[in-house]
């Protein structure tokens, strides 16, 4: 009767499906199992009972989405979206504000009382329509200041200043002196709501809100927040969260967000407890050609203006659109109130009379007004301004002709320091030659032929033009559905086209930039009406659609991606679900269009990317339930977490270089809905949204080091840990009220699964616990592992269809308590493997740092499909580093 010791050694093969159990030719199958339930395979080869889940807070806000914030600081930060709201988790709590008595006078802007207008250069600050209006000019900034008193009891408390900007940008700062920023450094805020955290440490502080742009900025409110959770409003409602359309990518302290139905947003972190959400706005594109049939006329050159079309064209949905107008001739109108200052310039070229322009000066002033000239630097910019003529009084109208034929020159007005007394001074330069383009953003709809707009790049003519462009996204045109950073550019995917910014300028799409730095707007030739669902930057830029995964190539890996070096090809034609893809080093992982299959994009030996099935060994690991969320944990092992629609989770231990692609099942007493993994010191922080007792809760996966026995042992779900006070008997766990829990006290299980405690009144009552002792209270769970078909030990050929039994089992355990550990031929016949070690009895609750004993008999029966089953129960730790099976066959 043949027999063999069958070494499994490694236990990191993960769960494989029944359809793979006969593949004895695969070496991976030797290390796999037919069930990994609440057991996590480790890359090194061990398997452990999964860590518990720590209760953080109730997040019963409706549908949620986690945004993984990568941060190298000491804190772990996780923004959580719910319908119309965003909250921030810092480590193990939702960021909250404390109550302060500090107030901003007229922070709702019913009046200007309490504020002071400190504007310069003709700019103004005031209140109208219930908003702070900051009207800047080309020569000065609009500034509103306020002096704020701080009570002694509030001076060391963190304050949250909430500012709702309707139209930005505005600059905000707080100092211990007027105009200072030593309390809150100057910050530029755009359209959105911002909560700025700081501690004043003073009895008086000075708030300044300003606008240095030559246009109107509007602020809705400015106030100090009351006590409670920090909640920032967002545009994303339940449908956007449920449909998984919110895609994001982080760059330093900014998360860029695309969501198909709404204008892009920037989520900005300005400190661990200082956050804001603002519109992502560009001022120079990307543009597409207008229709060429309609003319548009700007009724002004600068600031807030109206624009008209010669026939019905505008709609309310176009608000936010950019319009770029190309016009013949150049006119500069400027008003000077202070010096030094200078105006915009005109560009003069041609020969003879073509180089003549008209100027005028008007106002009550004295001093030296300089008409200055500069040459072209070769790239279309003026360089080295010098005086062409100096004026000391008004000029009704004067022609000026430059005599340097065929030379490009630039002309402007300027006052040097000390040149101006009195004023203001109104000046102009009017040149009929050349052409220029101006850009304005539509801010309001009046009727189908008239709109309001803010000028972003000044117009040089008030004449109508048929030559104009419009930006590619707005409520009318639609918004991007995806976003990615790649090659120093920010890419937005809309329809069939990724739009790439100018390198290192994430808000610039200036198409006058030439060469390799020019912005990109190229099709990926997607064969899908839905267009790009996600963008992913690996060694190449990838675009995922519902019919293919497109690799966008340059000529070589070393060549940067540019508008000219752009060659999209299908890496695979599997198609994607509308769920974000994730990366693990050079590999990309995505959910296939069916929603129940997971693939990876990886390089083959030829250096090309191709897709391979991560479920090839277990096609039914998801039990037919679609994946609804995904996250990647990098430490201690690379682990990909998947949340299923049925409320369960799946875990993929992923280290392809070590041939580890190991699936396991994760279940709990509740339903998982979301997952997010954030980088951290030591182990990454993995957060889950779990519905228990009808309430959605935020829970954090415990660190592996805290799940190995000892004083702190976090092997429970929904657990809370305590450091006991002297003689403490009552431990509050209101979120577990009415549920049966385990209790761990300083290295021992006071209540295990044979002696659970039912929480009553939201509390667990214990015998007095000494001061400083660690107590962990949470829900129990069970881990199970089942071997594959043990086709070992045949005298010849295969033992696959021969009767066999496992007569003995050897197991090497580390950091394990045998109290919760059982083995057997099936889960209905389990027993403790041994009760002694080296002839001495194993005490209850004894932690085995390493456990290595003789082969032990297990109750194995003769069967063609003899198996080994292992069960481990919390709160007892369990890690198996290797198994050896004594398998006997009857042939």
Buried (B, 14 or more C-beta within 10 A) or exposed (E): EBBBEBEBBBBBBBBBBEEBBBEBEBEBBBBBBBBBBBBBBBBEBBBBBBBBBBBBBEBBBBBBBBBBBEBEEEBBBBBBBBBBBBBBBBBBEBBBBEEBEBEBEBBBBEEBEBBBBBBBBBBBBBBEEEBBBBBBBBBBBBBBBBEBEBEEEBBEBBBBBBBBBBBBBBBBBBBBEEEBBEBBEBBEBBBBBBBBBBEBEBEEBBBBBBBBBBBBBBBBBBBBBEEEEBBBEBBBBEEBBEBBBBBBBBEEBBBBBBBBBBBBBBBBBBBBBBBBBBBBBBBBBBBEEBEEEBBBBBEBBBBBBBBBBEEEBBBEEBBBBBBBBBBBBBBBBBBBBBBEBBBBBBBBBBEEEBBBBBBBBBBEBEBBBBBBBBBBEEEEEBEEBEEBEEBEEBEEEEEBEBEEEEBBBBBBBBBBEEBBEEBBBBBBBBBBBBBBBBBBBBBEBEEEBBBBBBBBBBBBBBBBBBBBBBBBBBBBBBBBBBBBBBBBBBBBBBBBBBBBBBBEBBBBBBBEBEEEBBBBBBEBEBBBEBBBBBBBBBBBBBBBBBBBBBBBBBEEEEEEBBBEBBEBBBBBEBBBBBBBBBBBEEBBBBBBBEBBBBBBBBBEEEEEBBBBEBBEBBBEBBEEBBBBBBBBBBBBBBBBBBBBBBBBBBBBBBBBEEEBBBBBBBBBBBBBBBBBBBBBEEBBBBBBBBBBEEEBBBBBBBBBBBBBBBBBBBBBBBBBBBEBEEEBEEBBBEBBBEBBBBBBBBBBBBBBBEEBBEBEEBBBEBEEBEEEBBBBBBBBBBBBBBBBBBBBBBEEEEBBBBBBBBBBBBBBBBBBBBBBBBBBBEBEBBEEBBEEBEEEEBEEBBBBEEBEBEBBEBBBEEEBEBBBBBBBBBBBBBBBBBBBBBBBBBB
